[in-house]
Each structure stands twice: as C-alpha cells, then as structure tokens.
Amino acid sequence: MDTEYSPSQLMNFAERGMLAKLEMADLLPEEPRATFLAACARVEKAFTDACAAHGDFCLASGCAMDGEVCLNALLNADPDYNKACAQLWLPLFRSSKHAA
C-alpha cells in the first residue's frame, strides 16, 4: 500500500483507532499480514461475544450471529475495535522493513 504518511504518523493513527483492519493489513508484508489477520479474527470474536453477553441484540429474538463474528458488534465497538487490532499490528509493523 502506498501512502503519503510516514511510519510514525501511521503508527499514531493506528494507536488512536483511525486505521481500519484492512488498511493496517495492507501495510504489512505477507507473512505478518496473515498473523495479524488471524489475531484480529480472535479480537472480532471477543467483541461479538461481549456484545451478546450484554444482551445488545440486533434482533428481538436474540443474536443472529451465534458462534460467528457480527459486523454490528464491531461497528458498535469502534474505535475500540480498531485500537485493539492496532495493538496487534504495531509490533508487526515496527519489525517490518516498512517502519524502518
């Protein structure tokens, strides 16, 4: 991914929850990208589970995404969801040649 921002700026944006998961993924080389996306999937599941545990269901009959990841839960958790993924992304980005 080409960007006009410096690595320092990108890291700051990520820490503040201003970069989406796919934007962060695009800034990583292939191998750490796969690691990052797998880790974010676990974060997504945790946010979905937390949403369901609070009883904040999209449907009156309950959570439609039982056992799956729910986009609504992630949207409701923004920017905390992006910040959580950023915490996984930052060490991978720092260790990549892109942040050098």
Biopython code that builds the backbone (N, CA, C, O; Angstrom):
import numpy as np
from Bio.PDB.StructureBuilder import StructureBuilder

atoms = [
    (1, "MET", "N", (0.847, -1.177, 0.000)),
    (1, "MET", "CA", (0.000, 0.000, 0.000)),
    (1, "MET", "C", (0.887, 1.232, 0.000)),
    (1, "MET", "O", (1.766, 1.364, 0.851)),
    (2, "ASP", "N", (0.670, 2.107, -0.918)),
    (2, "ASP", "CA", (1.392, 3.373, -0.959)),
    (2, "ASP", "C", (0.639, 4.387, -0.112)),
    (2, "ASP", "O", (-0.591, 4.435, -0.108)),
    (3, "THR", "N", (1.405, 5.190, 0.600)),
    (3, "THR", "CA", (0.793, 6.194, 1.455)),
    (3, "THR", "C", (1.680, 7.425, 1.505)),
    (3, "THR", "O", (2.896, 7.340, 1.333)),
    (4, "GLU", "N", (1.068, 8.543, 1.737)),
    (4, "GLU", "CA", (1.811, 9.800, 1.858)),
    (4, "GLU", "C", (2.254, 10.045, 3.296)),
    (4, "GLU", "O", (2.929, 11.034, 3.581)),
    (5, "TYR", "N", (1.874, 9.140, 4.205)),
    (5, "TYR", "CA", (2.189, 9.318, 5.622)),
    (5, "TYR", "C", (3.452, 8.571, 6.008)),
    (5, "TYR", "O", (3.783, 7.536, 5.429)),
    (6, "SER", "N", (4.146, 9.105, 6.986)),
    (6, "SER", "CA", (5.362, 8.467, 7.495)),
    (6, "SER", "C", (4.974, 7.285, 8.380)),
    (6, "SER", "O", (3.838, 7.213, 8.850)),
    (7, "PRO", "N", (5.901, 6.364, 8.612)),
    (7, "PRO", "CA", (5.619, 5.264, 9.535)),
    (7, "PRO", "C", (5.178, 5.761, 10.909)),
    (7, "PRO", "O", (4.281, 5.180, 11.519)),
    (8, "SER", "N", (5.792, 6.816, 11.392)),
    (8, "SER", "CA", (5.420, 7.372, 12.692)),
    (8, "SER", "C", (3.975, 7.860, 12.693)),
    (8, "SER", "O", (3.237, 7.625, 13.649)),
    (9, "GLN", "N", (3.577, 8.532, 11.631)),
    (9, "GLN", "CA", (2.196, 9.006, 11.530)),
    (9, "GLN", "C", (1.219, 7.831, 11.469)),
    (9, "GLN", "O", (0.174, 7.851, 12.120)),
    (10, "LEU", "N", (1.561, 6.823, 10.693)),
    (10, "LEU", "CA", (0.692, 5.655, 10.572)),
    (10, "LEU", "C", (0.518, 4.962, 11.922)),
    (10, "LEU", "O", (-0.587, 4.551, 12.276)),
    (11, "MET", "N", (1.601, 4.834, 12.665)),
    (11, "MET", "CA", (1.522, 4.206, 13.983)),
    (11, "MET", "C", (0.647, 5.034, 14.921)),
    (11, "MET", "O", (-0.129, 4.483, 15.702)),
    (12, "ASN", "N", (0.774, 6.356, 14.842)),
    (12, "ASN", "CA", (-0.058, 7.237, 15.657)),
    (12, "ASN", "C", (-1.524, 7.086, 15.277)),
    (12, "ASN", "O", (-2.382, 6.987, 16.154)),
    (13, "PHE", "N", (-1.818, 7.069, 13.991)),
    (13, "PHE", "CA", (-3.198, 6.891, 13.537)),
    (13, "PHE", "C", (-3.760, 5.568, 14.059)),
    (13, "PHE", "O", (-4.894, 5.507, 14.535)),
    (14, "ALA", "N", (-2.955, 4.518, 13.963)),
    (14, "ALA", "CA", (-3.406, 3.195, 14.411)),
    (14, "ALA", "C", (-3.691, 3.201, 15.910)),
    (14, "ALA", "O", (-4.726, 2.696, 16.345)),
    (15, "GLU", "N", (-2.796, 3.761, 16.692)),
    (15, "GLU", "CA", (-2.985, 3.809, 18.141)),
    (15, "GLU", "C", (-4.258, 4.548, 18.525)),
    (15, "GLU", "O", (-4.869, 4.238, 19.547)),
    (16, "ARG", "N", (-4.656, 5.501, 17.732)),
    (16, "ARG", "CA", (-5.851, 6.303, 18.005)),
    (16, "ARG", "C", (-7.123, 5.668, 17.427)),
    (16, "ARG", "O", (-8.213, 6.221, 17.573)),
    (17, "GLY", "N", (-6.985, 4.510, 16.775)),
    (17, "GLY", "CA", (-8.140, 3.822, 16.212)),
    (17, "GLY", "C", (-8.599, 4.393, 14.891)),
    (17, "GLY", "O", (-9.742, 4.185, 14.484)),
    (18, "MET", "N", (-7.724, 5.108, 14.224)),
    (18, "MET", "CA", (-8.089, 5.785, 12.974)),
    (18, "MET", "C", (-7.807, 4.956, 11.722)),
    (18, "MET", "O", (-8.175, 5.364, 10.621)),
    (19, "LEU", "N", (-7.164, 3.805, 11.871)),
    (19, "LEU", "CA", (-6.913, 2.926, 10.727)),
    (19, "LEU", "C", (-7.763, 1.670, 10.875)),
    (19, "LEU", "O", (-7.828, 1.074, 11.950)),
    (20, "ALA", "N", (-8.401, 1.282, 9.802)),
    (20, "ALA", "CA", (-9.198, 0.056, 9.792)),
    (20, "ALA", "C", (-8.278, -1.155, 9.665)),
    (20, "ALA", "O", (-7.122, -1.041, 9.259)),
    (21, "LYS", "N", (-8.817, -2.305, 10.020)),
    (21, "LYS", "CA", (-8.048, -3.547, 9.982)),
    (21, "LYS", "C", (-7.411, -3.777, 8.609)),
    (21, "LYS", "O", (-6.226, -4.102, 8.531)),
    (22, "LEU", "N", (-8.162, -3.617, 7.547)),
    (22, "LEU", "CA", (-7.611, -3.894, 6.213)),
    (22, "LEU", "C", (-6.565, -2.858, 5.799)),
    (22, "LEU", "O", (-5.632, -3.180, 5.064)),
    (23, "GLU", "N", (-6.714, -1.632, 6.261)),
    (23, "GLU", "CA", (-5.686, -0.620, 5.987)),
    (23, "GLU", "C", (-4.380, -1.013, 6.675)),
    (23, "GLU", "O", (-3.304, -0.904, 6.086)),
    (24, "MET", "N", (-4.480, -1.467, 7.918)),
    (24, "MET", "CA", (-3.274, -1.910, 8.626)),
    (24, "MET", "C", (-2.682, -3.148, 7.959)),
    (24, "MET", "O", (-1.467, -3.248, 7.794)),
    (25, "ALA", "N", (-3.536, -4.083, 7.578)),
    (25, "ALA", "CA", (-3.062, -5.311, 6.935)),
    (25, "ALA", "C", (-2.304, -5.008, 5.656)),
    (25, "ALA", "O", (-1.278, -5.628, 5.377)),
    (26, "ASP", "N", (-2.801, -4.061, 4.880)),
    (26, "ASP", "CA", (-2.155, -3.705, 3.615)),
    (26, "ASP", "C", (-0.759, -3.114, 3.808)),
    (26, "ASP", "O", (0.042, -3.089, 2.874)),
    (27, "LEU", "N", (-0.475, -2.649, 4.999)),
    (27, "LEU", "CA", (0.839, -2.053, 5.283)),
    (27, "LEU", "C", (1.863, -3.079, 5.757)),
    (27, "LEU", "O", (3.014, -2.734, 6.023)),
    (28, "LEU", "N", (1.445, -4.340, 5.863)),
    (28, "LEU", "CA", (2.339, -5.396, 6.333)),
    (28, "LEU", "C", (2.770, -6.311, 5.192)),
    (28, "LEU", "O", (2.026, -6.506, 4.231)),
    (29, "PRO", "N", (3.979, -6.875, 5.302)),
    (29, "PRO", "CA", (4.379, -7.919, 4.358)),
    (29, "PRO", "C", (3.463, -9.142, 4.517)),
    (29, "PRO", "O", (2.727, -9.247, 5.498)),
    (30, "GLU", "N", (3.512, -10.049, 3.563)),
    (30, "GLU", "CA", (2.570, -11.169, 3.508)),
    (30, "GLU", "C", (2.524, -12.021, 4.776)),
    (30, "GLU", "O", (1.439, -12.282, 5.296)),
    (31, "GLU", "N", (3.669, -12.457, 5.279)),
    (31, "GLU", "CA", (3.665, -13.365, 6.432)),
    (31, "GLU", "C", (3.105, -12.710, 7.698)),
    (31, "GLU", "O", (2.215, -13.278, 8.331)),
    (32, "PRO", "N", (3.602, -11.529, 8.082)),
    (32, "PRO", "CA", (2.997, -10.918, 9.271)),
    (32, "PRO", "C", (1.546, -10.481, 9.038)),
    (32, "PRO", "O", (0.777, -10.355, 9.991)),
    (33, "ARG", "N", (1.175, -10.253, 7.785)),
    (33, "ARG", "CA", (-0.215, -9.897, 7.476)),
    (33, "ARG", "C", (-1.147, -11.039, 7.862)),
    (33, "ARG", "O", (-2.197, -10.811, 8.462)),
    (34, "ALA", "N", (-0.767, -12.254, 7.523)),
    (34, "ALA", "CA", (-1.591, -13.417, 7.863)),
    (34, "ALA", "C", (-1.693, -13.584, 9.381)),
    (34, "ALA", "O", (-2.763, -13.897, 9.904)),
    (35, "THR", "N", (-0.593, -13.375, 10.076)),
    (35, "THR", "CA", (-0.586, -13.443, 11.543)),
    (35, "THR", "C", (-1.511, -12.385, 12.126)),
    (35, "THR", "O", (-2.289, -12.661, 13.040)),
    (36, "PHE", "N", (-1.420, -11.178, 11.592)),
    (36, "PHE", "CA", (-2.243, -10.070, 12.049)),
    (36, "PHE", "C", (-3.730, -10.352, 11.825)),
    (36, "PHE", "O", (-4.541, -10.156, 12.730)),
    (37, "LEU", "N", (-4.084, -10.805, 10.639)),
    (37, "LEU", "CA", (-5.484, -11.062, 10.330)),
    (37, "LEU", "C", (-6.061, -12.182, 11.200)),
    (37, "LEU", "O", (-7.220, -12.115, 11.609)),
    (38, "ALA", "N", (-5.264, -13.199, 11.479)),
    (38, "ALA", "CA", (-5.721, -14.278, 12.359)),
    (38, "ALA", "C", (-5.938, -13.759, 13.778)),
    (38, "ALA", "O", (-6.909, -14.130, 14.436)),
    (39, "ALA", "N", (-5.042, -12.909, 14.246)),
    (39, "ALA", "CA", (-5.182, -12.335, 15.590)),
    (39, "ALA", "C", (-6.397, -11.415, 15.653)),
    (39, "ALA", "O", (-7.121, -11.415, 16.649)),
    (40, "CYS", "N", (-6.623, -10.640, 14.614)),
    (40, "CYS", "CA", (-7.803, -9.758, 14.574)),
    (40, "CYS", "C", (-9.092, -10.569, 14.564)),
    (40, "CYS", "O", (-10.098, -10.139, 15.127)),
    (41, "ALA", "N", (-9.071, -11.722, 13.939)),
    (41, "ALA", "CA", (-10.264, -12.578, 13.934)),
    (41, "ALA", "C", (-10.632, -12.984, 15.356)),
    (41, "ALA", "O", (-11.812, -13.068, 15.696)),
    (42, "ARG", "N", (-9.624, -13.236, 16.186)),
    (42, "ARG", "CA", (-9.889, -13.570, 17.589)),
    (42, "ARG", "C", (-10.449, -12.362, 18.338)),
    (42, "ARG", "O", (-11.329, -12.506, 19.187)),
    (43, "VAL", "N", (-9.938, -11.174, 18.021)),
    (43, "VAL", "CA", (-10.461, -9.942, 18.633)),
    (43, "VAL", "C", (-11.922, -9.735, 18.204)),
    (43, "VAL", "O", (-12.766, -9.378, 19.026)),
    (44, "GLU", "N", (-12.208, -9.957, 16.943)),
    (44, "GLU", "CA", (-13.569, -9.799, 16.432)),
    (44, "GLU", "C", (-14.537, -10.735, 17.157)),
    (44, "GLU", "O", (-15.646, -10.340, 17.518)),
    (45, "LYS", "N", (-14.109, -11.961, 17.360)),
    (45, "LYS", "CA", (-14.937, -12.935, 18.075)),
    (45, "LYS", "C", (-15.163, -12.480, 19.515)),
    (45, "LYS", "O", (-16.267, -12.618, 20.042)),
    (46, "ALA", "N", (-14.132, -11.942, 20.150)),
    (46, "ALA", "CA", (-14.263, -11.472, 21.530)),
    (46, "ALA", "C", (-15.244, -10.301, 21.621)),
    (46, "ALA", "O", (-16.050, -10.249, 22.550)),
    (47, "PHE", "N", (-15.190, -9.367, 20.677)),
    (47, "PHE", "CA", (-16.135, -8.254, 20.670)),
    (47, "PHE", "C", (-17.560, -8.747, 20.422)),
    (47, "PHE", "O", (-18.507, -8.244, 21.027)),
    (48, "THR", "N", (-17.712, -9.722, 19.540)),
    (48, "THR", "CA", (-19.029, -10.294, 19.274)),
    (48, "THR", "C", (-19.576, -10.971, 20.527)),
    (48, "THR", "O", (-20.739, -10.783, 20.884)),
    (49, "ASP", "N", (-18.739, -11.752, 21.185)),
    (49, "ASP", "CA", (-19.163, -12.446, 22.405)),
    (49, "ASP", "C", (-19.538, -11.447, 23.501)),
    (49, "ASP", "O", (-20.520, -11.648, 24.216)),
    (50, "ALA", "N", (-18.763, -10.378, 23.632)),
    (50, "ALA", "CA", (-19.056, -9.360, 24.642)),
    (50, "ALA", "C", (-20.383, -8.665, 24.353)),
    (50, "ALA", "O", (-21.156, -8.382, 25.268)),
    (51, "CYS", "N", (-20.637, -8.397, 23.094)),
    (51, "CYS", "CA", (-21.903, -7.764, 22.696)),
    (51, "CYS", "C", (-23.066, -8.673, 23.058)),
    (51, "CYS", "O", (-24.051, -8.214, 23.637)),
    (52, "ALA", "N", (-22.968, -9.944, 22.730)),
    (52, "ALA", "CA", (-24.037, -10.897, 23.029)),
    (52, "ALA", "C", (-24.224, -11.046, 24.534)),
    (52, "ALA", "O", (-25.353, -11.174, 25.007)),
    (53, "ALA", "N", (-23.131, -11.031, 25.287)),
    (53, "ALA", "CA", (-23.214, -11.163, 26.743)),
    (53, "ALA", "C", (-23.941, -9.990, 27.386)),
    (53, "ALA", "O", (-24.555, -10.140, 28.442)),
    (54, "HIS", "N", (-23.872, -8.818, 26.750)),
    (54, "HIS", "CA", (-24.557, -7.636, 27.269)),
    (54, "HIS", "C", (-26.039, -7.624, 26.893)),
    (54, "HIS", "O", (-26.805, -6.809, 27.408)),
    (55, "GLY", "N", (-26.437, -8.518, 26.006)),
    (55, "GLY", "CA", (-27.832, -8.569, 25.581)),
    (55, "GLY", "C", (-28.197, -7.504, 24.566)),
    (55, "GLY", "O", (-29.377, -7.232, 24.345)),
    (56, "ASP", "N", (-27.174, -6.888, 23.935)),
    (56, "ASP", "CA", (-27.422, -5.876, 22.908)),
    (56, "ASP", "C", (-27.650, -6.563, 21.559)),
    (56, "ASP", "O", (-26.801, -6.512, 20.669)),
    (57, "PHE", "N", (-28.791, -7.192, 21.431)),
    (57, "PHE", "CA", (-29.070, -7.956, 20.233)),
    (57, "PHE", "C", (-29.641, -7.075, 19.137)),
    (57, "PHE", "O", (-30.409, -6.151, 19.404)),
    (58, "CYS", "N", (-29.260, -7.366, 17.906)),
    (58, "CYS", "CA", (-29.798, -6.658, 16.739)),
    (58, "CYS", "C", (-31.247, -7.062, 16.487)),
    (58, "CYS", "O", (-32.042, -6.283, 15.960)),
    (59, "LEU", "N", (-31.574, -8.289, 16.872)),
    (59, "LEU", "CA", (-32.918, -8.828, 16.660)),
    (59, "LEU", "C", (-33.607, -9.048, 18.003)),
    (59, "LEU", "O", (-32.955, -9.358, 19.000)),
    (60, "ALA", "N", (-34.889, -8.889, 18.021)),
    (60, "ALA", "CA", (-35.650, -9.096, 19.256)),
    (60, "ALA", "C", (-35.535, -10.534, 19.744)),
    (60, "ALA", "O", (-35.640, -10.795, 20.942)),
    (61, "SER", "N", (-35.321, -11.463, 18.826)),
    (61, "SER", "CA", (-35.238, -12.880, 19.187)),
    (61, "SER", "C", (-33.857, -13.297, 19.695)),
    (61, "SER", "O", (-33.674, -14.444, 20.102)),
    (62, "GLY", "N", (-32.890, -12.388, 19.678)),
    (62, "GLY", "CA", (-31.553, -12.714, 20.156)),
    (62, "GLY", "C", (-30.503, -12.481, 19.093)),
    (62, "GLY", "O", (-30.779, -11.899, 18.044)),
    (63, "CYS", "N", (-29.311, -12.934, 19.372)),
    (63, "CYS", "CA", (-28.180, -12.714, 18.469)),
    (63, "CYS", "C", (-28.275, -13.646, 17.260)),
    (63, "CYS", "O", (-28.379, -14.865, 17.402)),
    (64, "ALA", "N", (-28.238, -13.055, 16.083)),
    (64, "ALA", "CA", (-28.306, -13.829, 14.847)),
    (64, "ALA", "C", (-26.972, -14.466, 14.501)),
    (64, "ALA", "O", (-26.908, -15.349, 13.646)),
    (65, "MET", "N", (-25.913, -14.028, 15.155)),
    (65, "MET", "CA", (-24.572, -14.475, 14.794)),
    (65, "MET", "C", (-24.000, -15.442, 15.824)),
    (65, "MET", "O", (-22.790, -15.449, 16.053)),
    (66, "ASP", "N", (-24.827, -16.241, 16.436)),
    (66, "ASP", "CA", (-24.376, -17.179, 17.451)),
    (66, "ASP", "C", (-23.221, -18.034, 16.920)),
    (66, "ASP", "O", (-23.396, -18.827, 15.995)),
    (67, "GLY", "N", (-22.051, -17.860, 17.515)),
    (67, "GLY", "CA", (-20.869, -18.608, 17.102)),
    (67, "GLY", "C", (-20.088, -17.975, 15.969)),
    (67, "GLY", "O", (-19.021, -18.472, 15.608)),
    (68, "GLU", "N", (-20.585, -16.907, 15.409)),
    (68, "GLU", "CA", (-19.926, -16.217, 14.298)),
    (68, "GLU", "C", (-19.526, -14.815, 14.722)),
    (68, "GLU", "O", (-19.834, -14.384, 15.834)),
    (69, "VAL", "N", (-18.841, -14.104, 13.840)),
    (69, "VAL", "CA", (-18.460, -12.711, 14.079)),
    (69, "VAL", "C", (-19.567, -11.809, 13.547)),
    (69, "VAL", "O", (-20.085, -12.019, 12.450)),
    (70, "CYS", "N", (-19.917, -10.807, 14.339)),
    (70, "CYS", "CA", (-21.010, -9.907, 13.985)),
    (70, "CYS", "C", (-20.459, -8.524, 13.634)),
    (70, "CYS", "O", (-19.786, -7.891, 14.448)),
    (71, "LEU", "N", (-20.747, -8.066, 12.430)),
    (71, "LEU", "CA", (-20.299, -6.748, 11.994)),
    (71, "LEU", "C", (-20.882, -5.648, 12.864)),
    (71, "LEU", "O", (-20.195, -4.672, 13.167)),
    (72, "ASN", "N", (-22.125, -5.789, 13.268)),
    (72, "ASN", "CA", (-22.760, -4.772, 14.095)),
    (72, "ASN", "C", (-22.028, -4.604, 15.425)),
    (72, "ASN", "O", (-21.854, -3.482, 15.903)),
    (73, "ALA", "N", (-21.603, -5.704, 16.016)),
    (73, "ALA", "CA", (-20.848, -5.632, 17.272)),
    (73, "ALA", "C", (-19.551, -4.858, 17.067)),
    (73, "ALA", "O", (-19.149, -4.079, 17.931)),
    (74, "LEU", "N", (-18.900, -5.068, 15.937)),
    (74, "LEU", "CA", (-17.639, -4.370, 15.656)),
    (74, "LEU", "C", (-17.883, -2.894, 15.387)),
    (74, "LEU", "O", (-17.114, -2.044, 15.836)),
    (75, "LEU", "N", (-18.939, -2.588, 14.663)),
    (75, "LEU", "CA", (-19.267, -1.186, 14.400)),
    (75, "LEU", "C", (-19.612, -0.461, 15.693)),
    (75, "LEU", "O", (-19.235, 0.696, 15.879)),
    (76, "ASN", "N", (-20.323, -1.134, 16.582)),
    (76, "ASN", "CA", (-20.671, -0.532, 17.870)),
    (76, "ASN", "C", (-19.449, -0.323, 18.753)),
    (76, "ASN", "O", (-19.446, 0.561, 19.611)),
    (77, "ALA", "N", (-18.422, -1.122, 18.552)),
    (77, "ALA", "CA", (-17.217, -1.047, 19.379)),
    (77, "ALA", "C", (-16.171, -0.082, 18.832)),
    (77, "ALA", "O", (-15.132, 0.125, 19.458)),
    (78, "ASP", "N", (-16.435, 0.501, 17.682)),
    (78, "ASP", "CA", (-15.471, 1.426, 17.077)),
    (78, "ASP", "C", (-15.352, 2.678, 17.944)),
    (78, "ASP", "O", (-16.392, 3.184, 18.367)),
    (79, "PRO", "N", (-14.189, 3.208, 18.237)),
    (79, "PRO", "CA", (-12.870, 2.877, 17.715)),
    (79, "PRO", "C", (-12.113, 1.836, 18.536)),
    (79, "PRO", "O", (-10.974, 1.502, 18.211)),
    (80, "ASP", "N", (-12.742, 1.317, 19.608)),
    (80, "ASP", "CA", (-12.032, 0.350, 20.455)),
    (80, "ASP", "C", (-11.611, -0.894, 19.683)),
    (80, "ASP", "O", (-10.549, -1.461, 19.940)),
    (81, "TYR", "N", (-12.439, -1.314, 18.744)),
    (81, "TYR", "CA", (-12.074, -2.471, 17.916)),
    (81, "TYR", "C", (-10.818, -2.169, 17.098)),
    (81, "TYR", "O", (-9.894, -2.981, 17.057)),
    (82, "ASN", "N", (-10.782, -1.009, 16.451)),
    (82, "ASN", "CA", (-9.594, -0.635, 15.666)),
    (82, "ASN", "C", (-8.369, -0.507, 16.561)),
    (82, "ASN", "O", (-7.269, -0.898, 16.171)),
    (83, "LYS", "N", (-8.554, 0.037, 17.752)),
    (83, "LYS", "CA", (-7.430, 0.173, 18.699)),
    (83, "LYS", "C", (-6.919, -1.198, 19.132)),
    (83, "LYS", "O", (-5.711, -1.399, 19.258)),
    (84, "ALA", "N", (-7.826, -2.133, 19.357)),
    (84, "ALA", "CA", (-7.420, -3.485, 19.754)),
    (84, "ALA", "C", (-6.625, -4.152, 18.638)),
    (84, "ALA", "O", (-5.609, -4.795, 18.902)),
    (85, "CYS", "N", (-7.074, -4.005, 17.404)),
    (85, "CYS", "CA", (-6.307, -4.559, 16.282)),
    (85, "CYS", "C", (-4.975, -3.834, 16.134)),
    (85, "CYS", "O", (-3.966, -4.450, 15.789)),
    (86, "ALA", "N", (-4.966, -2.541, 16.393)),
    (86, "ALA", "CA", (-3.716, -1.771, 16.291)),
    (86, "ALA", "C", (-2.672, -2.279, 17.274)),
    (86, "ALA", "O", (-1.482, -2.295, 16.959)),
    (87, "GLN", "N", (-3.102, -2.693, 18.459)),
    (87, "GLN", "CA", (-2.152, -3.216, 19.436)),
    (87, "GLN", "C", (-1.486, -4.495, 18.938)),
    (87, "GLN", "O", (-0.355, -4.798, 19.320)),
    (88, "LEU", "N", (-2.174, -5.233, 18.100)),
    (88, "LEU", "CA", (-1.595, -6.426, 17.479)),
    (88, "LEU", "C", (-0.723, -6.061, 16.286)),
    (88, "LEU", "O", (0.274, -6.728, 16.008)),
    (89, "TRP", "N", (-1.100, -5.008, 15.589)),
    (89, "TRP", "CA", (-0.428, -4.566, 14.366)),
    (89, "TRP", "C", (0.892, -3.853, 14.655)),
    (89, "TRP", "O", (1.876, -4.047, 13.941)),
    (90, "LEU", "N", (0.913, -3.037, 15.691)),
    (90, "LEU", "CA", (2.082, -2.188, 15.946)),
    (90, "LEU", "C", (3.402, -2.965, 16.024)),
    (90, "LEU", "O", (4.349, -2.584, 15.336)),
    (91, "PRO", "N", (3.512, -4.020, 16.814)),
    (91, "PRO", "CA", (4.803, -4.734, 16.852)),
    (91, "PRO", "C", (5.174, -5.363, 15.509)),
    (91, "PRO", "O", (6.351, -5.426, 15.153)),
    (92, "LEU", "N", (4.177, -5.824, 14.771)),
    (92, "LEU", "CA", (4.457, -6.412, 13.460)),
    (92, "LEU", "C", (4.928, -5.344, 12.478)),
    (92, "LEU", "O", (5.843, -5.578, 11.689)),
    (93, "PHE", "N", (4.304, -4.181, 12.532)),
    (93, "PHE", "CA", (4.685, -3.085, 11.649)),
    (93, "PHE", "C", (6.071, -2.562, 12.009)),
    (93, "PHE", "O", (6.896, -2.305, 11.132)),
    (94, "ARG", "N", (6.317, -2.408, 13.297)),
    (94, "ARG", "CA", (7.637, -1.913, 13.742)),
    (94, "ARG", "C", (8.759, -2.843, 13.317)),
    (94, "ARG", "O", (9.853, -2.387, 12.984)),
    (95, "SER", "N", (8.498, -4.141, 13.326)),
    (95, "SER", "CA", (9.555, -5.092, 12.975)),
    (95, "SER", "C", (9.681, -5.306, 11.459)),
    (95, "SER", "O", (10.609, -5.967, 10.994)),
    (96, "SER", "N", (8.750, -4.746, 10.707)),
    (96, "SER", "CA", (8.823, -4.896, 9.246)),
    (96, "SER", "C", (9.739, -3.836, 8.663)),
    (96, "SER", "O", (10.033, -2.831, 9.310)),
    (97, "LYS", "N", (10.183, -4.063, 7.452)),
    (97, "LYS", "CA", (11.056, -3.105, 6.778)),
    (97, "LYS", "C", (10.334, -1.795, 6.479)),
    (97, "LYS", "O", (10.975, -0.774, 6.232)),
    (98, "HIS", "N", (9.002, -1.824, 6.502)),
    (98, "HIS", "CA", (8.220, -0.629, 6.195)),
    (98, "HIS", "C", (8.358, 0.453, 7.254)),
    (98, "HIS", "O", (8.260, 1.641, 6.946)),
    (99, "ALA", "N", (8.580, 0.057, 8.480)),
    (99, "ALA", "CA", (8.667, 1.040, 9.572)),
    (99, "ALA", "C", (10.087, 1.509, 9.811)),
    (99, "ALA", "O", (10.326, 2.356, 10.672)),
    (100, "ALA", "N", (11.015, 0.976, 9.070)),
    (100, "ALA", "CA", (12.427, 1.323, 9.285)),
    (100, "ALA", "C", (12.729, 2.749, 8.891)),
    (100, "ALA", "O", (13.870, 3.195, 9.011)),
]
sb = StructureBuilder()
sb.init_structure("model")
sb.init_model(0)
sb.init_chain("A")
sb.init_seg("    ")
for serial, (resi, resn, name, xyz) in enumerate(atoms, 1):
    if name == "N":
        sb.init_residue(resn, " ", resi, " ")
    sb.init_atom(name, np.array(xyz, "f"), 0.0, 1.0, " ", f" {name:<3s}", serial, name[0])
structure = sb.get_structure()
